[in-house]
Amino acid sequence: MMHIQTEVYSEAIVLQLKGRFDYHTMEGFQTALSQAEKPPNPPHIILDLHHLTFIDSMAIGRLVGTWHRLKRESTRFTLAAQTGYVDRVLKEIKLAAIIPTVPTVEEALALPQMLERNSDA
């Protein structure tokens, strides 16, 4: 079972995932993501994985597919704060080479400003 809590910020929407992200919870994730993407479209969607205890290959595939789709729509997508088992799995498959991944939600929220400062330099 997975619970998803949505937090709205001016620069992003954070979806906090709690529990297990697997085949059985895929529909709930898709519903929460669809709600997060409704107008006004956020420029950045952040998944807070701090309380996620399990992730399977179907869920990882969904993350990659979501990243590709949001990239085409010019929406940033970042994973944040994964720990324990989830962190080990995502590091093992080198998911950060595809999807931006940061240690904390706070860093993810600061990411757009950091990118803008770097492009101005």
C-alpha positions in Angstrom: 0.0 0.0 0.0 1.2 3.5 -0.8 -0.1 6.9 0.5 0.6 10.0 -1.4 0.5 13.5 0.0 0.6 16.6 -2.2 2.4 19.8 -1.2 2.0 22.9 -3.4 4.7 25.5 -3.6 4.9 28.5 -5.9 7.8 26.9 -7.9 6.8 23.2 -7.7 4.5 20.5 -6.6 5.9 17.8 -4.2 4.3 14.4 -4.1 5.4 12.6 -0.9 5.2 8.9 -1.4 4.9 6.6 1.7 4.9 2.9 1.7 5.4 0.5 -1.2 5.5 1.7 -4.9 4.8 -1.4 -7.0 2.4 -2.8 -9.6 -0.5 -2.7 -7.1 0.0 1.0 -6.3 0.6 2.2 -9.9 -2.9 3.5 -10.4 -2.8 5.6 -7.3 0.5 7.2 -8.4 -0.9 8.0 -11.8 -4.0 9.6 -10.3 -1.9 11.8 -7.9 0.4 12.7 -10.8 -2.5 13.6 -13.1 -3.9 15.8 -10.3 -0.5 17.5 -9.8 -0.3 18.3 -13.5 -3.6 20.1 -13.7 -3.6 23.8 -14.6 -1.9 25.9 -13.6 0.8 23.4 -14.8 3.6 23.4 -12.3 7.1 24.0 -13.8 8.6 21.3 -11.5 7.3 18.1 -10.0 9.3 16.6 -7.1 8.8 13.1 -5.7 9.7 12.9 -2.1 10.8 9.3 -1.6 12.0 9.7 2.1 9.2 7.5 3.4 9.1 5.0 0.5 10.0 1.5 1.8 9.9 -0.5 -1.5 10.1 0.0 -5.2 9.8 -2.6 -8.0 10.8 -2.7 -11.6 7.3 -1.6 -12.8 7.4 1.5 -10.6 10.9 2.3 -11.8 9.7 2.0 -15.4 6.9 4.4 -14.6 9.3 6.9 -13.2 11.4 6.8 -16.3 8.3 7.1 -18.5 7.0 10.0 -16.5 10.4 11.8 -16.7 10.4 11.4 -20.5 6.9 12.7 -20.9 7.4 15.6 -18.6 10.6 16.5 -20.3 8.7 16.8 -23.6 6.2 19.0 -21.9 9.0 21.2 -20.4 8.2 20.3 -16.8 11.2 19.4 -14.6 10.9 16.1 -12.7 13.2 15.4 -9.7 13.5 12.6 -7.2 14.4 13.6 -3.7 15.3 12.1 -0.3 15.3 8.4 -1.0 16.7 6.3 1.8 17.3 2.6 2.7 16.3 -0.1 0.3 14.9 2.4 -2.3 18.2 4.4 -2.2 20.2 1.2 -2.7 18.0 0.0 -5.7 18.1 3.4 -7.4 21.9 3.7 -7.0 22.4 0.2 -8.2 20.5 0.8 -11.4 22.1 4.3 -11.8 18.7 6.0 -12.1 20.3 9.4 -11.3 22.0 9.2 -14.6 18.6 9.6 -16.2 16.4 11.4 -13.7 17.7 14.3 -11.6 18.1 13.1 -8.0 18.9 15.2 -4.9 19.4 14.4 -1.2 16.5 16.6 0.1 13.3 18.2 -1.0 14.7 21.6 0.0 17.5 21.1 -2.5 15.0 20.0 -5.2 12.9 23.2 -4.5 16.1 25.3 -4.9 17.1 23.5 -8.1 15.2 25.9 -10.5 17.0 28.9 -9.0 20.4 27.1 -9.2 19.8 26.2 -12.8 18.9 29.8 -13.7 22.0 31.2 -11.9 24.2 28.7 -13.7 22.8 29.6 -17.1 23.4 33.3 -16.4 27.0 32.7 -15.6 
